[in-house]
Amino acid sequence: MKAVVGDRITMAAEHVGERVREGTIREVHGENGAPPYLVEWSDGHSGLIHPGPGSVLKCEHEETSSQGS
């Protein structure tokens, strides 16, 4: 997995009945976009995550476009 600051991340619930967690990556601590990541979750909490085996994560990079004049 490769992420950059500002990416949105969605992590599947670990147990049945739990909600999906959504947040924004605020810091990337690994080399070349690798984990661990400091994530600010939608509920206002922040935490350092290091996805392990069985984790389901989805990173969405914000698209940037540049136009030449």
Backbone torsions as a table, in degrees:
resi	resn	phi	psi	omega
1	MET	NA	138.6	178.2
2	LYS	-130.6	128.1	-177.8
3	ALA	-136.0	162.6	174.8
4	VAL	-130.7	158.0	178.5
5	VAL	-56.4	133.9	-179.5
6	GLY	100.7	-15.0	177.3
7	ASP	-63.0	144.8	172.5
8	ARG	-88.6	140.9	-178.7
9	ILE	-131.7	138.3	177.1
10	THR	-122.3	129.2	-179.6
11	MET	-121.3	126.6	-179.5
12	ALA	-62.8	152.9	177.0
13	ALA	-63.8	145.3	179.1
14	GLU	-81.7	-25.7	-176.5
15	HIS	-133.0	151.6	176.7
16	VAL	-58.3	135.1	178.7
17	GLY	92.8	-11.8	176.8
18	GLU	-86.7	155.8	-179.4
19	ARG	-85.2	154.7	171.7
20	VAL	-67.8	141.5	178.5
21	ARG	-102.6	134.6	178.7
22	GLU	-125.6	142.6	179.9
23	GLY	-163.0	-174.7	-179.4
24	THR	-123.6	133.0	178.5
25	ILE	-74.2	122.5	-178.8
26	ARG	-102.2	-27.6	177.9
27	GLU	-146.2	142.9	174.8
28	VAL	-114.1	118.7	-174.7
29	HIS	-99.5	-13.1	179.8
30	GLY	-91.8	171.0	178.4
31	GLU	-78.2	141.4	175.6
32	ASN	54.8	39.1	176.6
33	GLY	84.0	8.8	-179.2
34	ALA	-81.2	157.7	176.7
35	PRO	-66.6	164.8	11.4
36	PRO	-81.9	160.9	-179.2
37	TYR	-124.0	140.5	169.4
38	LEU	-90.5	119.5	-175.3
39	VAL	-115.3	133.4	170.5
40	GLU	-97.1	111.3	-176.3
41	TRP	-79.5	158.6	-177.3
42	SER	-62.7	-19.0	178.4
43	ASP	-86.1	3.2	177.3
44	GLY	97.1	-14.3	178.3
45	HIS	-80.3	155.7	175.6
46	SER	-124.8	151.7	177.9
47	GLY	-163.3	153.5	176.9
48	LEU	-88.8	124.7	179.6
49	ILE	-119.8	146.7	174.3
50	HIS	-134.9	94.3	-175.2
51	PRO	-55.4	132.0	178.5
52	GLY	-110.2	-176.7	178.2
53	PRO	-56.9	136.5	179.2
54	GLY	90.3	-9.0	177.7
55	SER	-74.6	142.4	177.3
56	VAL	-116.7	111.0	-177.8
57	LEU	-126.6	150.4	177.3
58	LYS	-136.5	117.0	177.0
59	CYS	-102.3	136.3	177.3
60	GLU	-118.8	113.5	177.3
61	HIS	-79.5	135.8	174.5
62	GLU	-71.3	129.8	-179.8
63	GLU	-79.3	133.9	175.5
64	THR	-119.9	139.4	178.7
65	SER	-125.8	144.3	176.7
66	SER	-125.7	137.9	-179.9
67	GLN	-118.7	131.6	177.7
68	GLY	-84.4	145.6	178.2
69	SER	-110.7	NA	NA
